[in-house]
Amino acid sequence: MPELHLALTLVTTSVETRVSRITFFGIKIVYTPYNSFTLQSLTKENSMDILLVDDNEDYLMLMKDILFVNGYSVTTAQDGAEACDILDASDIDLIISDIKMPKLDGIKLHAFARETDKYKNTKFIFISGYKDVYADLMKLDPTKDFLFDKTTPATEIVKMVNDLMFGRFIGTRVA
C-alpha cells in the first residue's frame, strides 16, 4: 500500500489601493497516495484546471491566489486571444473570464469555446465590472453560463466554483 503524504503551502497575497492595503493568508493542504511526491505533480494530478482571463493584472493575480488556496490549478491569460491559445493547447475544466478586454473580449472567447467540441459544454463564468451593460445582450445557457459582478465577494465566487467543479450544481443558479 502506498504511503500517504501531506503537503502544506502557505500562500499570501497583498493588494494595495490608494486608501489601504489588504493581505490575504491561506494554507493549501493536499493529500496524495504517491511514493514520490512533488508539489507540481500534486497540483497537476489532483486539481481541477481553471482558465482565468482578465486584463486587470491585480484582479487576475488576486483571484488566481484565492482559487489556488482553495485547491485549484489555475492558468491565467490577460485577454481572450491568449486564452484561445491556451484552450487549444490545454485541457481546462472551467473558464472564468472578464468581458471587456483588449484584442478579444470575453463574449468572443465564450463564442470560441462554445464552437469548439472540446469546450462546448464547459462551464463558463463571466466576471465583469460592466455586468448590467452586458447582461441583456448575452444569451447565456443557465446550466453552464454564469455572470458575476467584480464586486461579488471572492467567497461567493469560490462557492460557485466549488459547486460547479464538485457536482453540487444541478442546473439552477446557486449564487
Backbone bond lengths (Angstrom), bond angles and torsions (degrees), N, CA, C in turn:
res aa  C-N    CA-C-N  psi(-1)  N-CA   C-N-CA  omega(-1)  CA-C   N-CA-C  phi
1 M - - - 1.452 - - 1.529 108.63 -
2 P 1.337 118.28 131.91 1.469 120.22 -179.06 1.526 111.25 -69.00
3 E 1.331 114.54 153.37 1.460 120.15 177.14 1.521 110.02 -72.01
4 L 1.327 115.31 154.19 1.458 120.67 175.81 1.522 107.69 -101.03
5 H 1.325 116.92 123.33 1.458 122.03 -178.58 1.521 109.99 -108.58
6 L 1.300 116.43 151.70 1.454 123.17 179.08 1.519 108.73 -123.81
7 A 1.328 116.26 132.98 1.462 120.52 175.99 1.524 108.02 -120.99
8 L 1.316 116.59 132.33 1.458 122.64 175.05 1.510 108.05 -117.55
9 T 1.312 116.79 131.22 1.454 120.98 178.30 1.520 107.84 -128.85
10 L 1.325 117.79 125.01 1.452 122.14 175.26 1.520 107.94 -89.62
11 V 1.318 115.82 126.19 1.452 121.30 -178.84 1.518 107.95 -120.30
12 T 1.328 116.74 128.90 1.463 120.44 174.77 1.517 108.83 -125.54
13 T 1.309 115.62 141.98 1.453 121.83 178.00 1.517 107.91 -136.63
14 S 1.314 117.33 132.06 1.455 121.34 177.07 1.519 109.24 -117.69
15 V 1.316 115.31 137.71 1.451 121.66 175.56 1.518 106.83 -123.88
16 E 1.309 116.23 125.10 1.455 120.56 -178.57 1.519 109.26 -111.50
17 T 1.316 115.44 127.01 1.458 121.16 175.96 1.518 107.80 -111.86
18 R 1.308 117.16 -179.31 1.461 120.25 178.40 1.522 111.50 -66.05
19 V 1.329 115.91 -26.42 1.454 120.68 -174.90 1.521 113.17 -96.82
20 S 1.312 118.05 -39.02 1.468 119.61 -174.47 1.521 111.64 -153.34
21 R 1.319 114.67 176.50 1.453 122.21 176.77 1.524 107.71 -124.68
22 I 1.321 116.99 129.46 1.452 122.52 -179.46 1.523 107.50 -115.53
23 T 1.328 116.73 132.25 1.453 121.24 177.68 1.524 108.64 -120.13
24 F 1.317 116.92 129.96 1.451 123.10 177.67 1.522 108.52 -107.25
25 F 1.313 116.91 136.99 1.449 122.00 177.04 1.515 108.27 -121.04
26 G 1.297 117.03 144.62 1.450 120.30 177.35 1.506 110.85 -156.80
27 I 1.321 115.38 159.28 1.462 121.26 176.29 1.517 107.48 -124.89
28 K 1.301 115.76 130.06 1.464 121.25 176.13 1.525 106.65 -101.20
29 I 1.323 116.41 123.90 1.466 121.55 179.25 1.520 107.63 -114.18
30 V 1.323 116.57 127.03 1.456 121.48 -178.92 1.524 108.93 -132.27
31 Y 1.319 116.76 129.76 1.460 122.02 173.73 1.510 108.22 -103.67
32 T 1.308 116.97 142.68 1.464 119.35 178.08 1.524 110.60 -145.83
33 P 1.328 118.26 141.52 1.464 121.24 179.75 1.526 112.98 -93.53
34 Y 1.335 117.83 33.15 1.453 120.32 -178.04 1.513 111.26 -95.32
35 N 1.335 116.10 147.68 1.460 120.84 176.92 1.522 111.18 -72.64
36 S 1.312 117.18 -40.68 1.455 120.37 174.35 1.519 106.48 -111.25
37 F 1.333 116.42 149.05 1.445 117.10 -167.16 1.521 111.05 -149.08
38 T 1.353 114.41 132.41 1.462 120.68 172.09 1.512 106.99 -136.92
39 L 1.309 117.37 152.17 1.455 120.64 -179.88 1.525 110.66 -60.61
40 Q 1.341 116.96 -36.20 1.454 119.99 -179.76 1.527 110.67 -61.75
41 S 1.329 117.97 -45.02 1.463 119.28 -179.63 1.519 110.87 -68.30
42 L 1.336 117.31 -33.86 1.461 120.04 177.01 1.510 110.75 -63.15
43 T 1.312 115.72 -49.06 1.451 120.44 -177.09 1.513 110.49 -60.59
44 K 1.312 118.56 -45.76 1.453 121.97 -176.01 1.522 112.19 -71.66
45 E 1.324 118.19 -41.07 1.456 119.62 -172.28 1.521 114.12 -86.81
46 N 1.329 118.94 -23.56 1.456 120.57 -174.02 1.519 114.17 -115.16
47 S 1.300 119.46 2.72 1.460 121.81 -177.42 1.519 111.11 -110.81
48 M 1.316 114.10 156.81 1.454 120.87 170.28 1.523 106.81 -84.23
49 D 1.311 117.33 143.36 1.464 121.94 -176.79 1.522 110.61 -97.11
50 I 1.335 115.26 122.62 1.458 122.08 -179.67 1.521 108.75 -115.86
51 L 1.330 115.99 135.48 1.460 121.64 171.45 1.523 106.58 -100.42
52 L 1.340 116.74 120.20 1.454 123.81 -178.46 1.522 107.93 -112.24
53 V 1.339 117.13 123.09 1.465 121.53 -172.91 1.529 109.54 -126.32
54 D 1.333 116.37 121.99 1.466 120.91 177.71 1.517 108.69 -163.79
55 D 1.325 116.82 140.65 1.465 120.03 178.89 1.529 112.38 -85.05
56 N 1.329 118.10 -9.49 1.458 122.37 175.41 1.528 107.42 -87.80
57 E 1.329 116.64 103.76 1.458 121.04 -173.27 1.526 113.16 -62.24
58 D 1.333 117.83 -36.63 1.466 120.20 179.05 1.531 110.70 -63.60
59 Y 1.327 116.76 -46.87 1.467 120.81 179.20 1.533 110.17 -65.01
60 L 1.308 116.67 -40.64 1.464 122.09 -179.96 1.532 110.85 -59.33
61 M 1.328 117.13 -48.18 1.467 120.83 -178.44 1.531 111.58 -69.77
62 L 1.330 117.07 -38.05 1.459 120.53 177.85 1.523 110.73 -62.09
63 M 1.333 117.59 -49.49 1.471 120.94 179.84 1.530 111.50 -65.88
64 K 1.332 116.61 -36.02 1.468 119.61 177.35 1.524 110.02 -60.59
65 D 1.330 117.04 -46.81 1.458 120.63 -179.56 1.524 111.86 -65.27
66 I 1.318 117.34 -40.20 1.468 120.84 179.25 1.529 110.29 -63.83
67 L 1.315 117.43 -44.35 1.471 120.43 178.83 1.527 111.11 -67.12
68 F 1.337 117.49 -38.55 1.471 121.58 178.04 1.521 110.52 -61.26
69 V 1.333 116.47 -46.17 1.465 121.22 179.64 1.530 110.23 -60.13
70 N 1.316 116.97 -28.74 1.458 121.14 178.85 1.525 113.03 -88.64
71 G 1.334 116.93 11.02 1.453 121.07 171.17 1.509 117.17 96.02
72 Y 1.315 118.45 11.46 1.458 120.88 -177.38 1.526 111.70 -101.26
73 S 1.313 115.39 148.92 1.456 122.67 171.17 1.525 106.10 -90.15
74 V 1.345 117.22 122.66 1.460 120.98 -172.56 1.522 110.45 -120.91
75 T 1.320 115.66 127.63 1.454 123.36 172.39 1.518 106.41 -108.16
76 T 1.338 116.94 136.91 1.462 119.54 -177.23 1.523 111.93 -114.87
77 A 1.337 114.02 153.62 1.460 122.26 173.60 1.525 106.82 -143.52
78 Q 1.343 116.22 148.09 1.460 119.77 -177.70 1.526 113.72 -98.77
79 D 1.314 117.31 1.53 1.459 120.68 172.85 1.528 109.12 -163.50
80 G 1.312 115.61 169.47 1.456 120.66 -176.91 1.514 114.60 -64.63
81 A 1.331 117.45 -32.67 1.471 120.56 179.52 1.534 110.25 -64.43
82 E 1.323 116.23 -45.61 1.469 120.68 177.44 1.536 109.97 -63.41
83 A 1.329 116.36 -38.69 1.464 120.91 179.06 1.537 111.42 -63.51
84 C 1.323 117.90 -39.68 1.469 121.32 177.94 1.525 110.87 -61.08
85 D 1.332 116.38 -41.30 1.468 120.12 177.40 1.528 110.68 -61.82
86 I 1.324 116.58 -41.80 1.467 121.00 179.18 1.524 110.12 -65.01
87 L 1.322 117.19 -43.25 1.468 120.24 179.23 1.522 111.30 -61.47
88 D 1.327 117.04 -38.73 1.463 120.67 178.01 1.520 112.56 -63.28
89 A 1.344 116.22 -33.21 1.465 120.67 -172.74 1.524 114.08 -101.19
90 S 1.321 119.06 -5.28 1.467 121.24 -171.84 1.514 111.66 -132.23
91 D 1.328 114.35 171.66 1.461 122.16 170.11 1.518 106.95 -110.41
92 I 1.310 116.75 114.40 1.458 123.10 -175.77 1.525 108.67 -115.33
93 D 1.342 116.70 137.16 1.462 121.87 -179.54 1.530 113.43 -93.06
94 L 1.341 117.07 -25.37 1.456 121.70 -177.52 1.524 108.62 -152.62
95 I 1.336 116.87 140.77 1.468 121.95 177.64 1.526 107.67 -114.93
96 I 1.334 115.89 128.52 1.460 122.41 174.57 1.519 105.91 -121.71
97 S 1.335 116.89 122.58 1.459 119.31 -173.10 1.522 112.96 -141.28
98 D 1.331 114.70 143.26 1.456 122.13 167.05 1.530 106.40 -68.16
99 I 1.311 117.33 164.83 1.465 120.07 177.69 1.521 110.89 -97.10
100 K 1.313 117.28 -55.71 1.465 121.18 -175.13 1.532 109.78 -88.62
101 M 1.350 115.59 109.17 1.469 122.19 -179.10 1.524 109.19 -144.88
102 P 1.346 116.96 157.78 1.466 119.50 176.44 1.533 111.51 -71.85
103 K 1.297 116.05 167.90 1.473 125.50 178.44 1.520 113.04 65.60
104 L 1.334 117.72 -65.97 1.467 121.65 -179.37 1.521 106.61 -143.96
105 D 1.317 116.95 119.16 1.463 119.70 -175.49 1.534 111.67 -80.36
106 G 1.327 115.31 173.66 1.457 121.12 -177.17 1.512 114.06 -64.98
107 I 1.327 117.44 -31.18 1.465 120.72 178.33 1.532 110.23 -66.06
108 K 1.321 117.07 -42.30 1.468 120.45 177.88 1.532 111.07 -70.93
109 L 1.334 117.17 -34.56 1.469 120.59 174.42 1.524 109.64 -62.17
110 H 1.308 117.14 -43.60 1.464 122.14 177.87 1.532 110.41 -59.82
111 A 1.337 116.51 -45.08 1.472 120.52 178.46 1.527 110.65 -61.55
112 F 1.345 117.08 -41.82 1.466 121.66 177.58 1.532 110.07 -58.52
113 A 1.340 116.12 -46.76 1.468 119.98 -178.80 1.536 110.74 -63.74
114 R 1.319 117.00 -42.57 1.471 120.32 -177.42 1.525 112.34 -70.18
115 E 1.326 118.19 -23.64 1.466 121.79 178.44 1.521 112.55 -87.11
116 T 1.323 117.38 -7.14 1.465 122.81 -179.10 1.523 108.95 -98.90
117 D 1.328 117.59 125.55 1.465 120.78 -179.43 1.527 111.98 -52.82
118 K 1.301 116.34 -40.55 1.466 122.36 -176.75 1.530 112.44 -62.55
119 Y 1.332 117.84 -31.37 1.464 121.52 -173.79 1.526 114.75 -121.49
120 K 1.329 117.97 9.82 1.469 118.93 -175.28 1.523 113.07 -64.87
121 N 1.322 118.48 -22.98 1.466 121.55 178.51 1.520 113.64 -111.89
122 T 1.319 116.62 7.64 1.465 121.00 -179.81 1.520 109.55 -71.07
123 K 1.333 115.92 136.55 1.467 120.73 178.14 1.526 108.93 -63.96
124 F 1.336 115.79 142.87 1.465 122.23 -175.47 1.521 108.33 -135.74
125 I 1.317 116.31 122.62 1.463 121.38 177.72 1.523 108.38 -112.61
126 F 1.331 115.50 122.25 1.459 120.58 172.16 1.521 107.81 -91.55
127 I 1.332 116.78 134.39 1.464 121.85 172.89 1.516 105.98 -127.85
128 S 1.335 116.40 117.27 1.455 118.80 -173.61 1.519 112.80 -142.45
129 G 1.304 115.46 149.01 1.453 121.81 172.78 1.516 111.22 -79.36
130 Y 1.328 116.93 -6.28 1.459 122.51 -177.70 1.522 110.95 -118.87
131 K 1.301 117.11 35.60 1.470 122.56 -173.72 1.528 112.65 -51.63
132 D 1.322 117.55 -49.21 1.468 120.51 -176.02 1.521 112.43 -61.88
133 V 1.321 117.23 -35.85 1.465 121.77 -178.90 1.530 110.77 -66.00
134 Y 1.339 117.21 -40.62 1.463 121.12 -173.23 1.523 114.37 -92.77
135 A 1.312 118.29 -20.69 1.467 121.03 -172.65 1.527 112.85 -54.87
136 D 1.319 116.95 -42.66 1.467 120.04 -178.29 1.523 113.41 -78.16
137 L 1.334 117.03 -22.37 1.462 120.86 -177.45 1.526 113.04 -81.14
138 M 1.326 116.38 -29.28 1.463 119.89 -173.59 1.521 110.69 -89.76
139 K 1.308 114.47 141.87 1.458 120.27 174.71 1.522 106.61 -102.75
140 L 1.327 115.43 99.30 1.450 120.75 -175.93 1.520 110.62 -102.13
141 D 1.317 115.93 141.04 1.451 122.13 173.67 1.530 106.47 -84.52
142 P 1.333 119.07 115.11 1.468 120.41 -174.17 1.528 114.60 -66.45
143 T 1.327 117.83 -7.78 1.463 119.66 176.74 1.525 112.79 -91.10
144 K 1.355 116.61 -13.14 1.465 117.52 -178.15 1.522 114.77 -144.68
145 D 1.331 118.95 -1.99 1.460 122.39 -179.94 1.527 109.63 -124.54
146 F 1.338 116.20 133.92 1.459 120.84 -174.49 1.523 109.53 -137.92
147 L 1.322 116.18 151.96 1.456 121.25 -176.16 1.521 109.57 -132.18
148 F 1.345 116.06 123.95 1.459 122.56 176.95 1.522 109.49 -124.23
149 D 1.310 115.68 151.12 1.453 122.87 172.84 1.535 107.87 -83.64
150 K 1.326 117.88 149.35 1.471 120.48 179.34 1.521 112.91 -65.62
151 T 1.322 116.82 -13.72 1.464 119.14 176.44 1.530 111.96 -85.02
152 T 1.324 117.67 -3.99 1.464 121.35 177.30 1.527 108.73 -62.66
153 P 1.329 117.70 130.92 1.472 119.63 178.93 1.532 111.38 -58.20
154 A 1.321 115.38 142.66 1.468 120.73 -179.27 1.516 111.39 -57.33
155 T 1.331 118.40 -32.74 1.465 120.69 179.81 1.523 111.54 -61.71
156 E 1.335 117.57 -36.55 1.466 120.62 177.90 1.522 111.39 -69.97
157 I 1.324 116.14 -38.46 1.471 119.74 178.62 1.525 109.40 -66.15
158 V 1.333 117.68 -44.35 1.466 121.50 178.81 1.527 109.94 -63.04
159 K 1.334 117.79 -39.40 1.463 120.26 177.62 1.526 110.36 -60.01
160 M 1.331 116.76 -44.58 1.466 120.16 178.41 1.523 110.62 -63.27
161 V 1.334 117.40 -43.96 1.470 120.94 178.29 1.527 109.53 -59.57
162 N 1.329 117.51 -46.71 1.469 120.42 178.58 1.522 111.13 -59.40
163 D 1.330 117.05 -44.23 1.463 120.45 179.50 1.529 111.52 -62.79
164 L 1.316 116.85 -40.90 1.466 120.71 179.43 1.522 111.99 -69.58
165 M 1.318 116.23 -42.64 1.462 120.39 -172.65 1.527 113.23 -79.08
166 F 1.330 117.18 -27.80 1.460 119.28 -174.45 1.512 113.74 -112.79
167 G 1.336 117.26 19.24 1.446 121.12 167.85 1.514 117.37 81.31
168 R 1.315 119.41 7.13 1.462 119.31 177.89 1.521 111.01 -81.40
169 F 1.318 117.00 -8.16 1.459 121.15 178.84 1.522 108.22 -85.72
170 I 1.330 116.42 127.04 1.476 119.12 -175.09 1.519 113.00 -116.71
171 G 1.340 117.72 17.86 1.450 119.25 175.10 1.510 114.31 107.30
172 T 1.323 117.93 0.24 1.462 120.40 174.79 1.521 108.66 -120.63
173 R 1.280 116.21 153.63 1.468 120.94 -175.37 1.535 110.11 -63.17
174 V 1.310 116.85 129.79 1.454 122.93 -178.07 1.513 111.47 -94.80
175 A 1.330 117.63 -36.27 1.473 121.08 -170.84 1.503 113.17 -69.96
